[in-house]
Every structure is written in structure tokens, then in C-alpha cells.
Amino acid sequence: MKHPNLRKRTLVVVYCWFVNTCVYYGFSYNTSNLAGDDYVNFALAAAVEIPAYTFCLLSLDRLGRKIPLSGSMIVAGVALLVNAFLPREYTTAAVFLAMLGKFAITVSYAIIYMFSAEVFPTTVRSASYGLSSTCGRIGSMLAPFMLLLKNYWVPLPPIIFSMLAVTSGFLCFLLPETYGRDLPDTIQDGEDYEKIPTRNNTDQTLFLTDTQGKYKTRDEEDDTNPKLLYQSGQVLS
């Protein structure tokens, strides 16, 4: 109970992994249920990942991590919800919404790999990443069984996937933005992560942290307290 911020972030990241894998594979397995040719739909679902990864490459250094992650999951959830109640005669619109949702969840799936590695401190990064990935695999195992719920009510699977994606997207707003910040090294760094100053991309500013875990800029150096000097997550002597 000593680290409430770190605990909250761990729970949110674990849930995001579960939702991302569950919804991603839900989209993938559901391509055969779309109107039109199964082979064409499957090819489209695979091809849409190319612009999704391209979007990640172009946006992460401009928009950061949190906004694209949250936004893409919310877009995927909305696309699923609209598609669930779309009349069956609107086949083109249904395929478009499915591809839009697959694009969005692919974006979030790519970002969560990077984001979860950056938000955890070095001392527990491997264990936390492994825990998150394990929960993600549980989501991928449950996805095909969720699709079977259509035998009871056809819109039920997309509604469930939609609620998962939207709630996960909004929960991501509880996470700190990691872009422009040095990676946390200790548990205390992870707990106080939002206190780490943002680095200027054009000027690799040096940051100081004293023994009480308070972060300062180089201009605020105080010789009365022992401190560590950081640059890009490395201790400088």
C-alpha cells in the first residue's frame, strides 16, 4: 500500500493489455462473419495494419503516447458499437467500420508495447511487462469464445468488445505521458513519475534529483543536498 500511483498504473496497463489483445483478435476472427467475400475481407483486415503501423511511426514523436493510445481504443469501441446495430443491408458500411476498428485497435496494440515498457521503473520493468503480457494472452484466448455469444444475440459480441475498448481508452487518461521524460529507475521514481520534468527535444536538458526523490532542473541546483545527475536515464558522475 506504499505506492498507490504505481499500483494504479499497473492495474490500468494490465487491463489495457487484456483489452487490446481481446479486441484485436476479436476483429481478426470476426472477418469471416462480415458481408462479402471472406478472402477479400481477410486481405483487407491484414492490409489495414500497414497504414496503422505507419501512423504510429509518424505520430508517436508528435502526439506522445497517451493521446494516440486512448483515442485509438475509443475509436475502435465506437466503430464496434455502431457496427453492432447497423442494418444488415448496409454491407459496405459494415465492412468499412470493421476495417476502421481494426486500424484503430492495431494502433493501440502497437503503442501499448512501447508505453508499458516506459511507464514501469527499471527495477520491476521485466516482471511488470511479463505480467501485462500474460494478462494480454488471457484476452486473446477469450476472444474466440466471446464471438460464440452471437448464438444468443448477434450484437452481443461487438457490444462487449466495444465496452471493453471504450473503458480501457478512458482509463488510459489516468496514466502519465512518457514522451520526453527519462525512464524511471527506482520504485520511488515510478511512484513520482509525473514529477520528472519533461525534456526539451531540441536541448537535452540535464535533470537533478535529490535523495528525497524531488526532481529539479540544472538551473535549480542546490549544493546543500546530495543528488544524482541524470541524462536519458543514465547516472552521470
Secondary structure per residue as TSV (DSSP state, phi and psi in degrees):
chain	resnum	aa	ss	phi	psi
A	1	M	-	360.0	5.6
A	2	K	-	-80.7	-17.0
A	3	H	-	-130.4	73.0
A	4	P	H	-64.6	-36.1
A	5	N	H	-66.3	-43.6
A	6	L	H	-66.7	-37.4
A	7	R	H	-65.0	-43.0
A	8	K	H	-61.9	-44.7
A	9	R	H	-65.9	-37.2
A	10	T	H	-62.8	-45.2
A	11	L	H	-63.3	-40.5
A	12	V	H	-66.7	-44.5
A	13	V	H	-64.8	-42.2
A	14	V	H	-60.6	-44.0
A	15	Y	H	-64.7	-39.9
A	16	C	H	-62.5	-40.1
A	17	W	H	-62.8	-46.0
A	18	F	H	-57.9	-47.3
A	19	V	H	-67.8	-43.4
A	20	N	H	-60.5	-48.3
A	21	T	H	-68.5	-38.8
A	22	C	H	-63.6	-48.9
A	23	V	H	-71.2	-38.3
A	24	Y	H	-60.2	-50.2
A	25	Y	H	-73.8	-25.5
A	26	G	H	-62.6	-43.9
A	27	F	H	-61.6	-44.3
A	28	S	H	-64.2	-44.4
A	29	Y	H	-72.7	-21.1
A	30	N	G	-88.1	-2.3
A	31	T	G	-61.2	-31.8
A	32	S	G	-70.9	-16.1
A	33	N	G	-90.8	-4.1
A	34	L	S	-77.9	156.3
A	35	A	S	-70.1	150.4
A	36	G	S	100.8	-168.2
A	37	D	-	-75.2	131.0
A	38	D	H	-62.0	-40.1
A	39	Y	H	-68.8	-39.9
A	40	V	H	-65.2	-44.1
A	41	N	H	-63.2	-40.7
A	42	F	H	-66.3	-40.6
A	43	A	H	-63.7	-41.0
A	44	L	H	-63.5	-42.0
A	45	A	H	-64.0	-32.8
A	46	A	H	-77.5	-40.3
A	47	A	H	-68.3	-29.1
A	48	V	T	-68.5	-14.2
A	49	E	H	-73.4	-23.4
A	50	I	H	-64.2	-53.6
A	51	P	H	-65.1	-25.7
A	52	A	H	-66.1	-46.4
A	53	Y	H	-69.3	-33.2
A	54	T	H	-64.3	-40.6
A	55	F	H	-60.4	-41.0
A	56	C	H	-61.4	-44.1
A	57	L	H	-61.6	-35.7
A	58	L	H	-86.8	-22.7
A	59	S	H	-102.8	-28.5
A	60	L	H	-64.1	-31.6
A	61	D	H	-87.3	-0.2
A	62	R	H	-114.3	-41.4
A	63	L	H	-102.6	-6.7
A	64	G	-	83.8	-162.6
A	65	R	S	-102.9	-43.0
A	66	K	H	-67.6	-46.0
A	67	I	H	-64.6	-49.1
A	68	P	H	-62.3	-36.5
A	69	L	H	-65.4	-50.8
A	70	S	H	-64.6	-46.7
A	71	G	H	-62.1	-41.1
A	72	S	H	-67.3	-37.5
A	73	M	H	-69.8	-36.6
A	74	I	H	-66.6	-41.6
A	75	V	H	-61.5	-43.3
A	76	A	H	-61.5	-42.2
A	77	G	H	-65.1	-41.1
A	78	V	H	-66.9	-41.4
A	79	A	H	-61.2	-40.1
A	80	L	H	-65.0	-43.0
A	81	L	H	-66.7	-42.5
A	82	V	H	-64.7	-41.6
A	83	N	H	-64.9	-29.4
A	84	A	H	-65.3	-32.4
A	85	F	T	-110.3	10.7
A	86	L	S	-73.3	132.4
A	87	P	-	-56.3	144.5
A	88	R	T	-66.8	-22.0
A	89	E	T	-74.6	-15.4
A	90	Y	-	-87.4	68.6
A	91	T	H	-68.8	-41.3
A	92	T	H	-64.2	-42.8
A	93	A	H	-64.0	-37.7
A	94	A	H	-64.4	-42.8
A	95	V	H	-66.5	-40.5
A	96	F	H	-61.4	-45.3
A	97	L	H	-64.9	-37.4
A	98	A	H	-63.9	-42.0
A	99	M	H	-70.0	-36.3
A	100	L	H	-63.1	-43.4
A	101	G	H	-64.2	-40.0
A	102	K	H	-65.9	-38.8
A	103	F	H	-60.0	-47.7
A	104	A	H	-66.4	-43.8
A	105	I	H	-71.6	-27.3
A	106	T	H	-67.0	-39.5
A	107	V	H	-60.7	-49.7
A	108	S	H	-66.7	-34.7
A	109	Y	H	-65.1	-37.1
A	110	A	H	-71.0	-39.5
A	111	I	H	-70.5	-36.5
A	112	I	H	-63.6	-28.7
A	113	Y	H	-61.4	-46.8
A	114	M	H	-73.9	-44.4
A	115	F	H	-63.4	-43.8
A	116	S	H	-66.7	-30.1
A	117	A	H	-72.3	-29.6
A	118	E	H	-84.4	-26.3
A	119	V	H	-84.1	-19.6
A	120	F	S	-93.2	143.7
A	121	P	-	-69.8	157.8
A	122	T	G	-58.6	-38.4
A	123	T	G	-64.9	-25.2
A	124	V	G	-126.0	14.0
A	125	R	H	-63.0	-45.6
A	126	S	H	-64.6	-45.1
A	127	A	H	-65.3	-42.2
A	128	S	H	-67.2	-40.3
A	129	Y	H	-65.1	-40.8
A	130	G	H	-65.0	-40.7
A	131	L	H	-61.8	-45.4
A	132	S	H	-62.8	-44.6
A	133	S	H	-64.5	-37.4
A	134	T	H	-63.1	-44.5
A	135	C	H	-64.2	-32.4
A	136	G	H	-63.3	-39.6
A	137	R	H	-66.3	-30.9
A	138	I	H	-62.3	-40.6
A	139	G	H	-62.3	-41.0
A	140	S	H	-67.7	-30.0
A	141	M	H	-73.7	-32.3
A	142	L	H	-80.6	-22.1
A	143	A	H	-54.8	-50.3
A	144	P	H	-64.9	-30.2
A	145	F	H	-72.4	-34.0
A	146	M	H	-63.7	-35.6
A	147	L	H	-64.7	-24.6
A	148	L	G	-70.2	-14.1
A	149	L	G	-66.9	-11.0
A	150	K	G	-66.1	-18.1
A	151	N	G	-67.7	-21.9
A	152	Y	T	-94.8	-40.1
A	153	W	-	-157.7	122.1
A	154	V	T	-57.8	-44.3
A	155	P	T	-75.3	-4.4
A	156	L	H	-63.6	-47.4
A	157	P	H	-58.6	-49.6
A	158	P	H	-64.2	-29.7
A	159	I	H	-65.8	-43.7
A	160	I	H	-63.3	-47.4
A	161	F	H	-60.5	-38.3
A	162	S	H	-64.3	-46.4
A	163	M	H	-62.4	-39.7
A	164	L	H	-62.2	-46.8
A	165	A	H	-66.3	-43.4
A	166	V	H	-67.0	-44.8
A	167	T	H	-64.2	-38.8
A	168	S	H	-65.6	-39.4
A	169	G	H	-61.8	-42.7
A	170	F	H	-72.5	-33.5
A	171	L	H	-65.4	-28.2
A	172	C	G	-64.0	-20.2
A	173	F	G	-67.9	-14.2
A	174	L	G	-79.5	-12.6
A	175	L	S	-85.5	151.4
A	176	P	-	-78.2	153.3
A	177	E	-	-76.2	126.6
A	178	T	-	-96.3	-15.6
A	179	Y	T	-66.6	131.3
A	180	G	T	83.7	3.1
A	181	R	S	-114.9	147.3
A	182	D	-	-67.9	150.1
A	183	L	-	-67.5	140.9
A	184	P	-	-69.7	140.1
A	185	D	-	-99.2	-48.8
A	186	T	S	-104.2	171.3
A	187	I	H	-60.0	-40.1
A	188	Q	H	-66.4	-36.7
A	189	D	H	-61.1	-41.2
A	190	G	H	-65.9	-37.0
A	191	E	H	-67.1	-37.8
A	192	D	T	-104.2	30.3
A	193	Y	G	-58.7	-37.8
A	194	E	G	-69.5	-12.0
A	195	K	G	-85.2	-13.2
A	196	I	S	-68.5	125.0
A	197	P	-	-62.7	150.2
A	198	T	-	-79.3	133.7
A	199	R	-	-80.3	139.0
A	200	N	B	-78.5	125.6
A	201	N	T	-63.8	-30.0
A	202	T	T	-88.4	-13.6
A	203	D	B	-139.1	107.5
A	204	Q	-	-71.0	81.0
A	205	T	-	-66.1	140.7
A	206	L	-	-88.4	142.0
A	207	F	E	-119.2	149.7
A	208	L	E	-117.7	141.0
A	209	T	E	-133.9	129.7
A	210	D	E	-88.4	180.0
A	211	T	T	-67.8	-14.0
A	212	Q	T	-92.5	6.2
A	213	G	S	79.0	19.8
A	214	K	-	-98.7	129.6
A	215	Y	E	-94.2	142.8
A	216	K	E	-136.4	163.1
A	217	T	E	-88.6	169.1
A	218	R	G	-62.9	-33.4
A	219	D	G	-68.0	-19.0
A	220	E	G	-97.4	19.5
A	221	E	-	-58.5	134.3
A	222	D	-	-123.8	112.8
A	223	D	T	-73.1	-5.9
A	224	T	T	-81.2	-16.0
A	225	N	S	-118.4	137.0
A	226	P	-	-65.5	148.2
A	227	K	E	-152.3	165.6
A	228	L	E	-114.2	142.9
A	229	L	E	-104.6	125.5
A	230	Y	E	-115.4	144.6
A	231	Q	E	-147.3	118.0
A	232	S	T	53.3	40.9
A	233	G	T	80.5	5.2
A	234	Q	E	-110.8	140.5
A	235	V	E	-80.6	128.1
A	236	L	E	-108.5	134.3
A	237	S	-	-101.4	360.0
